[in-house]
């Protein structure tokens, strides 16, 4: 891939966050030192999501056992899971007054159950402390093992998301250890268990239009109901360079095509991220 620097176009300019709910959540996050992916990941939609009463929290530490070429998360040997984390996360959500919570995590290939048990405990505790909340979880692939995926299913989140990230041809370049068909199998397991499956891909990594449409077809065949499509933005000099800044009109075309193909929701725009408008996707 080319290593030349590409200037960001005007459509990638971020609007400043505002609003009463946003200000309230921001003050609570700062006061109680709460950890959200919204802030650590510098999400461009943080203001809009916080204003809607939605935030994304990460569990199982911040060190990943994988080294995907699109991600800036630290790679190495993680610390053991924090036994108090389920209750701490549940309390953080209560303090923030969230209506909808999104959970994600690093990959934990170092654990016998890949972290599935910790996921289950955290979801159950969140629901115990915040009985009215709706929950979306963005899970790793758990090496595609159905029994581990079903541990998360059994905790009864409203939506289970697992990102395909890119098209089949680019998967081995973009992702570490993860496999395209394994990820499709994860989504199929979720769908067959009766929970709403969701996935996301990034554009601008060198994929073709034909490949994007084929990926949509693969996701539909796996039972995926919700799709997010956003622009890949290079987080560090060590990650993959941007091959193309895709025009907003192309994203809008993919949104329309996705809905025609049968997705229930398609969020497709340059600044869309996995949890964008997550609160609107709950049945």
Backbone bond lengths (Angstrom), bond angles and torsions (degrees), N, CA, C in turn:
res aa  C-N    CA-C-N  psi(-1)  N-CA   C-N-CA  omega(-1)  CA-C   N-CA-C  phi
1 X - - - 1.464 - - 1.533 110.77 -
2 X 1.341 115.69 149.48 1.456 119.54 -178.59 1.523 111.06 -67.28
3 X 1.330 116.57 146.21 1.454 120.99 -178.65 1.523 112.29 -106.74
4 X 1.337 117.41 10.49 1.451 120.85 -178.83 1.523 110.34 -72.21
5 X 1.337 115.13 144.63 1.460 120.27 179.39 1.513 109.63 -76.45
6 X 1.333 116.47 135.55 1.461 121.18 178.79 1.520 109.46 -112.61
7 X 1.326 115.92 129.32 1.464 121.15 179.86 1.526 109.80 -71.99
8 X 1.333 116.42 134.36 1.460 119.93 179.20 1.532 110.35 -69.91
9 X 1.313 116.96 135.58 1.472 120.31 177.75 1.527 111.40 -76.16
10 X 1.327 115.56 168.33 1.470 121.60 -176.52 1.526 112.44 -61.32
11 X 1.336 117.42 -32.09 1.469 119.01 -174.85 1.532 112.86 -70.39
12 X 1.319 118.29 -6.88 1.457 121.03 177.14 1.525 112.87 -96.48
13 X 1.332 116.40 7.54 1.462 119.78 175.99 1.519 109.35 -70.31
14 X 1.334 116.31 136.90 1.464 122.55 -174.97 1.527 110.38 -95.48
15 X 1.343 116.06 133.65 1.460 120.78 175.65 1.522 110.05 -77.59
16 X 1.331 116.72 142.95 1.455 120.64 178.84 1.527 110.11 -68.64
17 X 1.333 117.78 133.66 1.470 120.59 179.98 1.522 111.32 -68.99
18 X 1.335 115.50 150.56 1.463 120.46 179.43 1.515 109.57 -160.12
19 X 1.343 115.97 174.68 1.463 120.58 177.93 1.517 111.91 112.71
20 X 1.328 116.22 153.40 1.465 122.41 -177.08 1.522 111.89 -62.85
21 X 1.344 117.10 -48.87 1.463 120.14 -179.55 1.519 111.55 -61.66
22 X 1.337 115.60 -40.38 1.464 119.70 178.97 1.530 110.03 -60.32
23 X 1.314 116.52 -46.66 1.466 121.29 -178.37 1.523 111.03 -62.38
24 X 1.336 116.58 -39.65 1.464 121.08 -179.44 1.528 110.79 -65.98
25 X 1.339 116.94 -47.38 1.469 120.37 179.71 1.520 110.43 -63.92
26 X 1.323 117.07 -41.70 1.463 120.76 -179.57 1.525 110.70 -60.69
27 X 1.322 117.35 -43.12 1.464 120.44 -178.76 1.527 111.37 -66.04
28 X 1.335 117.18 -37.20 1.471 120.81 178.75 1.529 110.80 -69.48
29 X 1.320 117.03 -40.66 1.465 120.93 178.30 1.521 110.26 -60.41
30 X 1.334 116.30 -42.94 1.465 120.60 -179.55 1.531 111.85 -71.72
31 X 1.327 116.56 -42.42 1.470 120.69 -177.19 1.516 112.36 -63.95
32 X 1.343 116.85 -42.73 1.466 120.83 -175.35 1.528 112.98 -101.86
33 X 1.348 116.02 7.34 1.471 121.31 178.30 1.534 110.98 53.81
34 X 1.331 115.63 45.13 1.455 120.98 -179.20 1.523 110.00 -77.26
35 X 1.343 116.43 142.95 1.454 120.76 -177.61 1.522 110.70 -97.94
36 X 1.308 116.47 119.13 1.465 121.03 174.74 1.524 109.15 -127.96
37 X 1.314 115.36 147.57 1.459 120.81 173.93 1.524 109.64 -67.04
38 X 1.323 116.12 -26.79 1.455 121.29 179.23 1.531 111.02 -53.17
39 X 1.344 115.81 -46.23 1.463 119.98 -178.48 1.524 112.31 -84.28
40 X 1.340 117.28 -46.86 1.466 119.55 -176.73 1.521 111.69 -67.26
41 X 1.346 116.26 -30.29 1.460 120.29 178.59 1.515 113.20 -91.81
42 X 1.349 116.95 0.85 1.460 122.39 179.64 1.533 111.12 50.42
43 X 1.320 115.52 48.86 1.461 120.69 -175.47 1.528 110.71 -65.55
44 X 1.330 117.69 133.10 1.466 120.77 -178.88 1.520 113.54 -69.41
45 X 1.340 117.07 -14.89 1.461 120.56 -177.82 1.524 113.13 -104.53
46 X 1.327 116.91 13.09 1.456 121.31 -175.04 1.533 112.25 -54.90
47 X 1.306 116.73 -47.17 1.461 119.72 -178.08 1.508 112.83 -61.51
48 X 1.330 116.86 -44.11 1.462 121.40 -179.13 1.524 111.12 -65.03
49 X 1.333 116.15 -42.89 1.471 119.74 -178.29 1.520 111.66 -69.29
50 X 1.327 116.91 -45.05 1.462 120.04 179.89 1.525 110.51 -63.14
51 X 1.318 117.00 -36.82 1.468 120.61 178.31 1.524 111.04 -65.25
52 X 1.356 116.21 -27.01 1.468 121.11 179.35 1.521 112.19 -90.11
53 X 1.343 117.27 2.02 1.460 120.70 179.15 1.512 113.61 79.98
54 X 1.341 116.95 30.62 1.459 122.17 -179.82 1.525 109.27 -125.95
55 X 1.330 116.15 141.40 1.469 120.67 174.51 1.519 108.29 -150.30
56 X 1.327 115.76 158.09 1.466 121.87 -179.98 1.523 109.98 -114.17
57 X 1.325 115.87 127.92 1.462 121.64 179.79 1.523 109.83 -117.94
58 X 1.334 115.77 145.36 1.460 120.47 -179.37 1.520 110.35 -108.09
59 X 1.342 116.00 136.73 1.461 121.59 179.65 1.533 109.86 -115.73
60 X 1.324 115.21 171.49 1.472 123.24 176.48 1.530 113.78 67.23
61 X 1.330 115.93 28.90 1.454 120.37 173.77 1.516 113.75 86.87
62 X 1.343 114.81 -176.05 1.463 119.45 -177.88 1.531 112.06 -122.85
63 X 1.326 116.97 17.89 1.461 121.35 176.12 1.527 108.15 -114.76
64 X 1.316 116.49 122.67 1.455 122.23 -175.73 1.525 110.89 -98.94
65 X 1.326 116.17 147.35 1.461 120.26 178.21 1.531 111.57 -85.58
66 X 1.318 116.60 -2.89 1.465 120.35 177.89 1.530 110.08 -116.19
67 X 1.313 116.43 167.72 1.469 120.29 -176.56 1.521 110.15 -136.31
68 X 1.337 115.64 64.87 1.462 120.35 179.72 1.529 110.14 -64.31
69 X 1.314 115.28 143.57 1.468 120.99 -171.61 1.526 114.09 -77.74
70 X 1.322 117.81 -3.60 1.464 120.87 179.09 1.525 111.80 -104.40
71 X 1.330 117.09 -7.12 1.462 121.82 -166.95 1.526 111.54 -112.47
72 X 1.336 115.57 142.22 1.466 120.74 -179.39 1.520 112.62 -97.23
73 X 1.328 118.32 3.46 1.467 120.94 179.95 1.525 110.30 -63.66
74 X 1.326 115.50 139.71 1.462 121.02 -179.92 1.527 111.07 -62.40
75 X 1.319 116.20 138.71 1.463 121.80 178.79 1.529 109.83 -110.60
76 X 1.325 116.76 139.98 1.461 119.46 179.02 1.513 110.99 164.55
77 X 1.323 115.46 -152.19 1.462 121.44 179.36 1.527 108.66 -96.85
78 X 1.329 117.35 112.86 1.466 120.08 -176.83 1.529 112.13 -73.85
79 X 1.328 114.74 161.85 1.457 121.66 173.16 1.530 108.93 -77.28
80 X 1.344 118.04 159.75 1.466 119.67 175.63 1.530 110.22 -59.34
81 X 1.336 117.96 150.14 1.469 120.13 178.13 1.525 111.81 -57.45
82 X 1.317 115.93 142.40 1.459 122.79 178.86 1.526 108.98 -79.63
83 X 1.323 117.01 116.18 1.468 120.92 -177.83 1.518 112.54 -63.63
84 X 1.336 116.68 -23.72 1.468 120.15 -179.61 1.526 112.51 -88.81
85 X 1.314 116.55 -5.00 1.462 119.17 -174.50 1.534 113.39 -60.92
86 X 1.330 120.66 -44.19 1.469 118.95 179.57 1.523 113.18 -54.05
87 X 1.327 117.13 -45.09 1.469 119.49 -179.98 1.524 111.20 -72.13
88 X 1.327 117.92 -35.80 1.470 120.57 179.23 1.527 111.41 -66.24
89 X 1.331 116.30 -41.42 1.466 120.13 178.53 1.523 110.30 -65.71
90 X 1.324 116.97 -43.14 1.465 121.08 178.86 1.522 111.15 -60.15
91 X 1.318 116.00 -41.29 1.463 120.44 179.35 1.526 111.11 -69.70
92 X 1.324 117.35 -37.08 1.466 120.75 177.45 1.526 110.58 -60.73
93 X 1.310 115.98 -42.86 1.462 120.86 179.25 1.524 110.59 -63.88
94 X 1.325 116.27 -39.83 1.470 120.11 177.52 1.523 110.71 -63.21
95 X 1.323 116.90 -44.37 1.461 121.16 179.85 1.527 112.23 -61.78
96 X 1.331 115.58 -38.91 1.465 119.67 -178.73 1.526 112.23 -76.95
97 X 1.327 116.35 -12.66 1.455 119.63 179.65 1.519 113.21 65.48
98 X 1.325 116.72 34.96 1.454 120.36 -176.26 1.527 111.99 -70.99
99 X 1.332 115.48 144.92 1.459 121.71 173.44 1.531 110.05 -92.45
100 X 1.327 114.97 -29.61 1.463 121.53 -178.22 1.523 108.05 -141.45
101 X 1.314 116.51 129.60 1.461 121.24 -179.72 1.519 110.06 -117.01
102 X 1.325 114.98 141.30 1.460 121.29 174.39 1.523 107.53 -115.78
103 X 1.320 116.09 130.18 1.461 121.95 178.25 1.513 109.68 -112.29
104 X 1.332 116.35 141.02 1.450 120.80 172.20 1.519 108.21 -140.65
105 X 1.316 116.56 176.08 1.468 119.70 178.45 1.510 110.37 -157.84
106 X 1.319 114.74 165.37 1.457 121.11 169.14 1.529 107.78 -74.37
107 X 1.332 117.01 169.35 1.464 120.76 171.16 1.523 108.66 -78.18
108 X 1.334 116.27 137.44 1.465 120.97 179.11 1.530 110.03 -123.70
109 X 1.326 115.63 66.02 1.457 120.63 178.62 1.522 112.37 -67.85
110 X 1.344 116.53 -10.17 1.465 120.80 179.52 1.522 112.48 -77.72
111 X 1.345 117.56 -16.78 1.462 121.67 -176.78 1.527 110.61 -95.53
112 X 1.332 117.49 143.44 1.473 120.32 -179.75 1.525 113.19 -54.97
113 X 1.345 116.76 -37.32 1.470 119.89 -179.27 1.527 111.62 -103.27
114 X 1.341 116.77 14.33 1.473 122.56 178.72 1.531 113.25 59.71
115 X 1.325 116.90 13.45 1.464 121.38 -179.68 1.514 114.46 94.93
116 X 1.337 118.24 3.27 1.470 121.17 -175.91 1.525 112.26 -61.32
117 X 1.326 117.16 -39.51 1.462 120.54 -179.85 1.522 111.75 -64.12
118 X 1.322 116.91 -39.02 1.463 121.57 178.53 1.528 109.82 -67.51
119 X 1.319 116.50 -39.52 1.461 120.87 174.87 1.534 110.37 -57.14
120 X 1.330 116.27 -48.57 1.458 120.47 -177.79 1.528 111.69 -61.01
121 X 1.327 116.63 -45.51 1.465 120.76 179.65 1.522 111.56 -61.49
122 X 1.321 116.31 -41.35 1.464 120.55 -177.44 1.521 111.19 -66.10
123 X 1.317 117.13 -44.86 1.471 120.60 179.86 1.529 110.35 -62.16
124 X 1.328 116.46 -44.99 1.469 119.99 -178.87 1.528 111.44 -63.40
125 X 1.328 116.76 -38.96 1.465 119.83 -179.54 1.523 111.10 -70.47
126 X 1.313 117.47 -38.25 1.464 120.80 176.67 1.526 109.97 -59.04
127 X 1.316 116.47 -44.47 1.462 120.80 -178.58 1.519 112.01 -69.88
128 X 1.333 117.34 -31.83 1.465 120.48 177.92 1.522 110.92 -67.55
129 X 1.323 115.98 -43.73 1.470 121.05 -177.00 1.526 111.32 -79.80
130 X 1.333 116.54 -30.45 1.471 121.93 -176.52 1.541 108.77 -126.32
131 X 1.324 117.87 72.35 1.471 120.80 -170.54 1.521 115.24 -62.60
132 X 1.318 118.49 -21.15 1.467 120.66 -177.02 1.525 112.67 -93.01
133 X 1.329 117.51 -4.90 1.458 120.28 -172.85 1.525 111.60 -77.93
134 X 1.338 115.31 152.23 1.463 120.91 169.50 1.533 107.61 -105.59
135 X 1.334 115.40 149.96 1.470 120.09 -171.33 1.526 110.98 -132.35
136 X 1.322 114.86 132.73 1.463 121.76 168.43 1.522 107.54 -115.37
137 X 1.313 117.16 138.32 1.462 120.62 177.13 1.523 109.31 -120.77
138 X 1.325 115.61 135.74 1.462 122.65 176.22 1.523 106.47 -108.97
139 X 1.327 116.04 101.12 1.459 121.05 -169.25 1.527 112.56 -100.19
140 X 1.347 116.74 155.64 1.463 120.25 169.21 1.525 109.75 -72.63
141 X 1.331 117.62 -176.74 1.473 118.22 -175.41 1.529 114.08 -85.20
142 X 1.354 118.05 -9.77 1.470 121.37 -177.80 1.538 111.16 49.74
143 X 1.335 115.12 31.65 1.475 121.94 -176.90 1.523 112.32 57.50
144 X 1.332 115.53 21.51 1.458 120.40 176.48 1.511 115.04 74.69
145 X 1.329 118.50 12.37 1.470 121.61 -176.53 1.537 110.43 -78.56
146 X 1.328 117.41 114.48 1.472 120.55 -176.08 1.520 113.55 -56.61
147 X 1.341 118.18 -38.14 1.469 120.06 -176.68 1.529 111.46 -64.58
148 X 1.329 117.81 -29.52 1.465 121.11 178.28 1.529 110.38 -79.11
149 X 1.316 116.45 -41.14 1.473 120.51 176.64 1.522 110.06 -60.36
150 X 1.340 116.65 -39.83 1.467 121.07 -177.58 1.527 112.62 -70.78
151 X 1.333 117.59 -20.57 1.472 119.30 172.71 1.517 110.05 -63.53
152 X 1.323 116.52 -40.48 1.467 120.69 176.80 1.529 109.71 -69.21
153 X 1.312 117.04 -42.92 1.470 121.71 177.95 1.525 110.75 -55.85
154 X 1.339 116.70 -43.01 1.463 121.76 -176.45 1.528 113.08 -63.89
155 X 1.332 117.29 -21.90 1.462 120.88 177.58 1.524 111.61 -78.56
156 X 1.324 116.53 -8.43 1.468 124.44 173.17 1.539 115.47 63.57
157 X 1.330 117.47 51.45 1.468 117.79 167.63 1.529 108.70 -69.96
158 X 1.320 117.08 160.67 1.467 119.86 -177.24 1.524 112.02 -76.65
159 X 1.317 116.21 -36.41 1.464 121.80 -179.90 1.524 108.28 -137.11
160 X 1.341 116.40 137.78 1.468 120.41 173.36 1.514 108.22 -117.62
161 X 1.315 114.51 119.54 1.455 121.41 -177.55 1.529 110.26 -109.22
162 X 1.307 115.11 141.08 1.465 121.23 171.96 1.525 107.13 -143.43
163 X 1.319 116.89 119.66 1.457 120.37 -172.41 1.521 113.36 -83.06
164 X 1.325 114.51 131.65 1.457 121.07 173.54 1.533 109.92 -76.86
165 X 1.322 115.98 -26.00 1.468 126.49 174.46 1.528 114.36 73.73
166 X 1.346 118.03 -46.34 1.457 119.84 -175.99 1.521 109.77 -155.17
167 X 1.322 115.98 -178.55 1.461 121.69 -178.67 1.531 110.18 -77.25
168 X 1.313 116.09 166.29 1.462 121.12 -175.70 1.536 112.16 -55.65
169 X 1.318 117.57 -48.37 1.463 121.40 -174.45 1.524 112.90 -60.20
170 X 1.319 117.44 -33.44 1.464 121.54 -175.21 1.524 113.63 -94.17
171 X 1.319 118.40 -3.69 1.460 121.14 -173.51 1.525 112.50 -58.25
172 X 1.315 118.28 -46.90 1.469 120.58 -177.36 1.524 111.80 -66.47
173 X 1.325 117.18 -26.05 1.469 120.63 177.65 1.523 111.44 -79.93
174 X 1.329 116.39 -40.10 1.466 122.05 -171.70 1.523 112.86 -86.32
175 X 1.344 117.11 -38.09 1.468 121.06 -172.38 1.523 111.57 -109.83
176 X 1.312 115.96 151.83 1.461 122.02 179.53 1.522 109.10 -105.09
177 X 1.338 116.45 122.24 1.470 123.40 177.81 1.524 112.86 72.94
178 X 1.314 117.49 -39.56 1.465 120.76 -178.13 1.522 110.79 -63.04
179 X 1.330 115.70 145.71 1.454 122.30 179.87 1.525 110.08 -123.58
180 X 1.303 115.58 143.35 1.464 122.98 -176.27 1.533 111.24 -55.04
181 X 1.330 117.11 -51.37 1.468 120.05 -176.66 1.525 112.43 -70.78
182 X 1.337 117.00 -29.88 1.469 119.46 175.55 1.530 109.49 -64.55
183 X 1.323 116.68 -42.93 1.465 120.19 178.69 1.525 111.72 -63.78
184 X 1.330 116.87 -39.51 1.467 119.30 175.53 1.524 110.26 -62.41
185 X 1.337 116.85 -38.02 1.456 121.06 177.78 1.515 112.65 -64.40
186 X 1.327 116.88 -36.17 1.467 121.58 176.32 1.528 109.50 -60.38
187 X 1.319 116.28 -48.11 1.462 121.07 -179.22 1.528 111.21 -64.30
188 X 1.320 116.89 -37.17 1.465 120.70 178.43 1.529 111.34 -65.76
189 X 1.335 116.19 -40.22 1.472 120.38 177.18 1.524 110.71 -61.50
190 X 1.322 116.26 -42.44 1.467 121.58 178.61 1.523 110.47 -62.08
191 X 1.334 115.99 -46.96 1.464 120.90 -178.60 1.529 111.18 -62.12
192 X 1.308 116.49 -44.10 1.468 120.93 -178.41 1.524 112.03 -67.50
193 X 1.344 116.57 -22.66 1.462 120.53 178.14 1.528 112.40 -83.98
194 X 1.330 116.72 -5.04 1.456 120.21 175.00 1.517 115.50 90.85
195 X 1.338 117.62 11.82 1.466 121.57 176.41 1.530 108.45 -103.39
196 X 1.324 116.73 147.39 1.464 120.63 -179.59 1.520 111.29 -66.29
197 X 1.353 118.37 119.64 1.462 120.97 177.91 1.533 111.32 -92.05
198 X 1.323 115.02 145.16 1.456 121.42 -177.93 1.524 108.58 -140.02
199 X 1.333 116.96 149.59 1.462 119.56 177.58 1.521 109.89 -148.37
200 X 1.334 115.59 169.73 1.451 120.41 -179.15 1.519 111.78 -146.52
201 X 1.322 115.44 150.11 1.460 121.24 174.69 1.521 110.01 -132.68
202 X 1.335 114.91 158.61 1.464 122.25 176.87 1.520 108.81 -108.98
203 X 1.327 116.58 144.54 1.455 121.65 174.11 1.531 109.67 -109.75
204 X 1.321 115.25 158.53 1.462 119.91 178.26 1.508 113.88 101.50
205 X 1.344 116.42 12.31 1.468 121.26 -179.51 1.526 112.56 -102.62
206 X 1.335 116.11 1.76 1.453 119.81 179.98 1.516 114.05 111.81
207 X 1.334 116.80 7.67 1.462 121.51 179.15 1.534 110.57 -72.31
208 X 1.322 116.44 157.44 1.456 121.34 176.31 1.529 109.92 -103.14
209 X 1.319 116.34 165.01 1.459 121.12 178.77 1.536 110.06 -60.71
210 X 1.320 115.88 -43.89 1.468 119.96 179.28 1.527 110.89 -58.54
211 X 1.333 116.83 -40.91 1.461 120.42 -179.70 1.517 111.78 -67.35
212 X 1.322 117.45 -36.90 1.469 120.48 177.93 1.523 110.04 -63.72
213 X 1.324 116.93 -43.44 1.466 120.64 -179.59 1.530 110.62 -67.60
214 X 1.328 117.50 -37.16 1.469 120.54 176.48 1.525 110.86 -64.55
215 X 1.327 116.25 -37.55 1.463 120.81 177.78 1.523 110.60 -64.20
216 X 1.331 116.35 -42.26 1.474 119.61 175.16 1.525 110.80 -57.13
217 X 1.316 116.88 -45.28 1.466 121.16 -179.70 1.529 111.25 -61.46
218 X 1.331 115.88 -41.92 1.472 120.30 179.00 1.523 110.90 -62.83
219 X 1.332 116.51 -40.70 1.463 120.87 -179.69 1.531 111.23 -67.51
220 X 1.315 116.29 -42.32 1.467 120.38 177.71 1.526 109.99 -61.16
221 X 1.333 116.74 -42.95 1.463 121.07 -179.91 1.526 111.69 -63.51
222 X 1.344 116.86 -28.84 1.464 121.33 179.09 1.525 112.44 -82.10
223 X 1.340 116.69 -6.85 1.463 120.33 178.70 1.508 114.49 98.08
224 X 1.332 117.36 7.34 1.469 120.69 -178.41 1.526 110.30 -66.67
225 X 1.344 116.51 134.86 1.463 121.66 -176.42 1.520 113.74 -107.53
226 X 1.344 116.59 -24.25 1.458 120.57 -174.53 1.526 108.51 -129.16
227 X 1.328 116.53 135.14 1.465 121.26 -178.12 1.517 110.52 -131.68
228 X 1.332 116.12 133.78 1.467 120.97 171.66 1.524 108.59 -114.01
229 X 1.328 115.57 138.43 1.466 121.93 178.96 1.515 107.85 -131.25
230 X 1.330 116.71 121.73 1.455 121.07 -179.08 1.518 111.88 -136.17
231 X 1.317 115.45 169.40 1.458 121.73 178.46 1.523 110.70 -81.18
232 X 1.330 117.30 130.68 1.468 120.62 172.26 1.522 108.58 -70.94
233 X 1.327 115.74 130.03 1.463 122.62 175.43 1.523 108.20 -122.22
234 X 1.306 117.43 122.77 1.462 122.15 -175.90 1.529 110.40 -63.98
235 X 1.364 118.19 114.82 1.463 120.05 -175.57 1.528 114.79 -77.83
236 X 1.326 117.85 -30.26 1.470 121.50 179.18 1.529 108.97 -144.12
237 X 1.317 115.84 168.48 1.470 120.68 178.38 1.525 111.77 -68.47
238 X 1.338 116.59 -17.29 1.467 121.23 -177.92 1.529 112.60 -87.48
239 X 1.318 116.79 -10.47 1.467 120.13 -179.10 1.527 109.85 -95.81
240 X 1.328 115.68 173.34 1.458 120.97 -176.86 1.526 112.15 -60.25
241 X 1.323 117.27 141.19 1.462 119.98 176.14 1.519 111.15 -74.75
242 X 1.312 116.03 158.19 1.463 121.48 175.11 1.522 108.56 -76.16
243 X 1.324 115.67 127.19 1.458 120.30 177.14 1.524 112.01 -85.48
244 X 1.328 116.03 -30.35 1.463 120.23 -176.49 1.519 110.14 -158.78
245 X 1.328 116.89 138.70 1.456 121.37 168.32 1.530 106.53 -94.31
246 X 1.310 115.83 107.44 1.461 121.85 -173.17 1.522 110.04 -77.06
247 X 1.332 116.74 133.29 1.460 121.99 -176.14 1.530 110.93 -67.70
248 X 1.331 117.65 144.99 1.473 121.15 178.81 1.524 113.81 -54.29
249 X 1.323 117.91 -32.17 1.466 120.29 179.43 1.528 111.72 -63.21
250 X 1.332 116.12 -34.25 1.463 120.60 178.70 1.533 109.59 -68.98
251 X 1.329 115.79 -41.60 1.470 119.61 176.76 1.526 110.27 -60.08
252 X 1.325 116.47 -42.17 1.457 120.08 -179.69 1.527 111.28 -64.98
253 X 1.335 115.96 -37.46 1.465 119.98 176.67 1.529 110.40 -62.34
254 X 1.345 116.83 -43.67 1.465 120.42 179.11 1.534 110.94 -64.10
255 X 1.326 117.40 -34.60 1.469 120.35 177.72 1.520 110.17 -61.75
256 X 1.312 116.28 -46.91 1.462 120.81 -178.86 1.530 110.95 -65.43
257 X 1.324 116.98 -42.58 1.465 120.89 179.60 1.529 110.47 -63.79
258 X 1.344 115.79 -42.34 1.464 120.21 179.81 1.517 112.41 -60.08
259 X 1.324 116.52 -42.15 1.464 120.52 178.35 1.530 110.59 -66.33
260 X 1.322 116.42 -38.88 1.464 120.39 177.78 1.534 111.20 -64.67
261 X 1.335 116.75 -32.64 1.460 121.06 -179.28 1.528 112.10 -75.43
262 X 1.338 116.76 -18.06 1.456 118.96 174.75 1.514 117.18 123.39
263 X 1.346 118.62 1.81 1.463 119.21 174.48 1.523 108.95 -66.15
264 X 1.314 116.43 143.42 1.469 120.89 179.25 1.527 111.04 -75.28
265 X 1.331 116.14 -38.65 1.460 122.53 174.64 1.517 108.56 -135.00
266 X 1.326 116.45 141.75 1.466 122.14 170.71 1.518 107.45 -134.47
267 X 1.324 116.15 117.29 1.462 121.41 173.63 1.524 105.97 -103.30
268 X 1.318 117.51 112.29 1.459 121.02 -174.05 1.520 109.96 -138.80
269 X 1.330 115.69 109.03 1.460 122.82 178.68 1.530 107.02 -166.94
270 X 1.322 118.24 159.69 1.469 120.30 -176.16 1.520 115.02 -53.29
271 X 1.327 118.19 -40.31 1.465 120.75 -175.32 1.531 113.71 -96.29
272 X 1.326 117.72 7.84 1.464 120.92 177.33 1.524 110.18 -66.32
273 X 1.342 115.93 135.95 1.452 122.40 174.39 1.531 108.75 -125.70
274 X 1.321 117.58 173.93 1.462 121.86 -169.81 1.525 114.17 -52.45
275 X 1.325 117.09 -39.29 1.468 119.71 -174.58 1.527 112.93 -98.81
276 X 1.335 117.72 12.45 1.466 120.40 -178.29 1.526 110.51 -64.22
277 X 1.335 115.59 127.80 1.470 123.57 -178.47 1.523 112.19 58.35
278 X 1.334 116.61 27.39 1.467 121.24 -176.04 1.526 111.98 -56.93
279 X 1.328 116.88 -35.49 1.466 119.74 -176.79 1.534 111.82 -67.08
280 X 1.337 117.34 -20.67 1.469 121.18 -178.76 1.525 112.28 -84.80
281 X 1.334 116.64 -11.20 1.461 119.59 -173.42 1.528 113.25 -92.05
282 X 1.325 116.91 -8.88 1.458 120.24 -179.97 1.514 109.85 -72.24
283 X 1.322 116.66 133.46 1.465 120.23 -179.49 1.517 109.67 -66.40
